[in-house]
Amino acid sequence: MMRRVAALFTPHLRTDGGYSTEAVVVTALLALLAVGAVAVISDAVMERVDEITLE
């Protein structure tokens, strides 16, 4: 499986020397998932912070 993931990020033999469309899509999806995970975690943390009372 690691070979498949690594193969997505290696430039294919093309004249422009850029990354493949699949590599760009996978990278964008991973970034989107990371942002979503941070949003969920921060929402949970903020709910816990609201419960704290300082006396």
PyMOL CGO cylinders between C-alpha atoms (Angstrom):
from pymol import cmd
from pymol.cgo import CYLINDER

trace = [
    CYLINDER, 0.00, 0.00, 0.00, 2.86, 2.38, 0.76, 0.3, 1, 1, 1, 1, 1, 1,
    CYLINDER, 2.86, 2.38, 0.76, 4.17, 1.83, -2.75, 0.3, 1, 1, 1, 1, 1, 1,
    CYLINDER, 4.17, 1.83, -2.75, 0.84, 2.93, -4.19, 0.3, 1, 1, 1, 1, 1, 1,
    CYLINDER, 0.84, 2.93, -4.19, 0.79, 6.07, -2.06, 0.3, 1, 1, 1, 1, 1, 1,
    CYLINDER, 0.79, 6.07, -2.06, 4.41, 6.84, -2.90, 0.3, 1, 1, 1, 1, 1, 1,
    CYLINDER, 4.41, 6.84, -2.90, 3.71, 6.27, -6.59, 0.3, 1, 1, 1, 1, 1, 1,
    CYLINDER, 3.71, 6.27, -6.59, 0.99, 8.92, -6.47, 0.3, 1, 1, 1, 1, 1, 1,
    CYLINDER, 0.99, 8.92, -6.47, 3.47, 11.54, -5.35, 0.3, 1, 1, 1, 1, 1, 1,
    CYLINDER, 3.47, 11.54, -5.35, 6.28, 10.74, -7.76, 0.3, 1, 1, 1, 1, 1, 1,
    CYLINDER, 6.28, 10.74, -7.76, 6.23, 12.77, -10.93, 0.3, 1, 1, 1, 1, 1, 1,
    CYLINDER, 6.23, 12.77, -10.93, 5.24, 10.76, -13.96, 0.3, 1, 1, 1, 1, 1, 1,
    CYLINDER, 5.24, 10.76, -13.96, 7.29, 10.92, -17.13, 0.3, 1, 1, 1, 1, 1, 1,
    CYLINDER, 7.29, 10.92, -17.13, 5.62, 13.84, -18.83, 0.3, 1, 1, 1, 1, 1, 1,
    CYLINDER, 5.62, 13.84, -18.83, 7.02, 16.77, -20.69, 0.3, 1, 1, 1, 1, 1, 1,
    CYLINDER, 7.02, 16.77, -20.69, 5.94, 19.30, -18.08, 0.3, 1, 1, 1, 1, 1, 1,
    CYLINDER, 5.94, 19.30, -18.08, 7.48, 17.29, -15.22, 0.3, 1, 1, 1, 1, 1, 1,
    CYLINDER, 7.48, 17.29, -15.22, 4.50, 17.98, -12.94, 0.3, 1, 1, 1, 1, 1, 1,
    CYLINDER, 4.50, 17.98, -12.94, 2.56, 15.76, -10.62, 0.3, 1, 1, 1, 1, 1, 1,
    CYLINDER, 2.56, 15.76, -10.62, -0.29, 13.59, -11.81, 0.3, 1, 1, 1, 1, 1, 1,
    CYLINDER, -0.29, 13.59, -11.81, -3.90, 14.61, -11.37, 0.3, 1, 1, 1, 1, 1, 1,
    CYLINDER, -3.90, 14.61, -11.37, -4.41, 11.74, -8.95, 0.3, 1, 1, 1, 1, 1, 1,
    CYLINDER, -4.41, 11.74, -8.95, -1.60, 12.99, -6.71, 0.3, 1, 1, 1, 1, 1, 1,
    CYLINDER, -1.60, 12.99, -6.71, -3.09, 16.47, -6.64, 0.3, 1, 1, 1, 1, 1, 1,
    CYLINDER, -3.09, 16.47, -6.64, -6.57, 15.14, -5.84, 0.3, 1, 1, 1, 1, 1, 1,
    CYLINDER, -6.57, 15.14, -5.84, -5.28, 12.87, -3.07, 0.3, 1, 1, 1, 1, 1, 1,
    CYLINDER, -5.28, 12.87, -3.07, -3.29, 15.73, -1.55, 0.3, 1, 1, 1, 1, 1, 1,
    CYLINDER, -3.29, 15.73, -1.55, -6.30, 18.05, -1.67, 0.3, 1, 1, 1, 1, 1, 1,
    CYLINDER, -6.30, 18.05, -1.67, -8.53, 15.43, -0.05, 0.3, 1, 1, 1, 1, 1, 1,
    CYLINDER, -8.53, 15.43, -0.05, -6.01, 14.80, 2.71, 0.3, 1, 1, 1, 1, 1, 1,
    CYLINDER, -6.01, 14.80, 2.71, -5.79, 18.53, 3.39, 0.3, 1, 1, 1, 1, 1, 1,
    CYLINDER, -5.79, 18.53, 3.39, -9.58, 18.78, 3.47, 0.3, 1, 1, 1, 1, 1, 1,
    CYLINDER, -9.58, 18.78, 3.47, -9.83, 15.88, 5.90, 0.3, 1, 1, 1, 1, 1, 1,
    CYLINDER, -9.83, 15.88, 5.90, -7.19, 17.46, 8.13, 0.3, 1, 1, 1, 1, 1, 1,
    CYLINDER, -7.19, 17.46, 8.13, -9.08, 20.75, 8.24, 0.3, 1, 1, 1, 1, 1, 1,
    CYLINDER, -9.08, 20.75, 8.24, -12.29, 18.89, 9.06, 0.3, 1, 1, 1, 1, 1, 1,
    CYLINDER, -12.29, 18.89, 9.06, -10.60, 16.96, 11.85, 0.3, 1, 1, 1, 1, 1, 1,
    CYLINDER, -10.60, 16.96, 11.85, -9.23, 20.17, 13.37, 0.3, 1, 1, 1, 1, 1, 1,
    CYLINDER, -9.23, 20.17, 13.37, -12.70, 21.73, 13.21, 0.3, 1, 1, 1, 1, 1, 1,
    CYLINDER, -12.70, 21.73, 13.21, -14.28, 18.76, 15.00, 0.3, 1, 1, 1, 1, 1, 1,
    CYLINDER, -14.28, 18.76, 15.00, -11.57, 18.68, 17.66, 0.3, 1, 1, 1, 1, 1, 1,
    CYLINDER, -11.57, 18.68, 17.66, -11.73, 22.43, 18.27, 0.3, 1, 1, 1, 1, 1, 1,
    CYLINDER, -11.73, 22.43, 18.27, -15.52, 22.27, 18.60, 0.3, 1, 1, 1, 1, 1, 1,
    CYLINDER, -15.52, 22.27, 18.60, -15.23, 19.53, 21.23, 0.3, 1, 1, 1, 1, 1, 1,
    CYLINDER, -15.23, 19.53, 21.23, -12.55, 21.47, 23.11, 0.3, 1, 1, 1, 1, 1, 1,
    CYLINDER, -12.55, 21.47, 23.11, -14.61, 24.66, 23.11, 0.3, 1, 1, 1, 1, 1, 1,
    CYLINDER, -14.61, 24.66, 23.11, -17.59, 22.77, 24.57, 0.3, 1, 1, 1, 1, 1, 1,
    CYLINDER, -17.59, 22.77, 24.57, -15.39, 21.50, 27.38, 0.3, 1, 1, 1, 1, 1, 1,
    CYLINDER, -15.39, 21.50, 27.38, -13.95, 24.98, 28.00, 0.3, 1, 1, 1, 1, 1, 1,
    CYLINDER, -13.95, 24.98, 28.00, -17.44, 26.44, 28.37, 0.3, 1, 1, 1, 1, 1, 1,
    CYLINDER, -17.44, 26.44, 28.37, -18.11, 24.02, 31.23, 0.3, 1, 1, 1, 1, 1, 1,
    CYLINDER, -18.11, 24.02, 31.23, -15.18, 25.32, 33.31, 0.3, 1, 1, 1, 1, 1, 1,
    CYLINDER, -15.18, 25.32, 33.31, -16.13, 27.78, 36.04, 0.3, 1, 1, 1, 1, 1, 1,
    CYLINDER, -16.13, 27.78, 36.04, -13.51, 29.75, 37.91, 0.3, 1, 1, 1, 1, 1, 1,
    CYLINDER, -13.51, 29.75, 37.91, -14.53, 30.65, 41.43, 0.3, 1, 1, 1, 1, 1, 1,
]
cmd.load_cgo(trace, "trace")
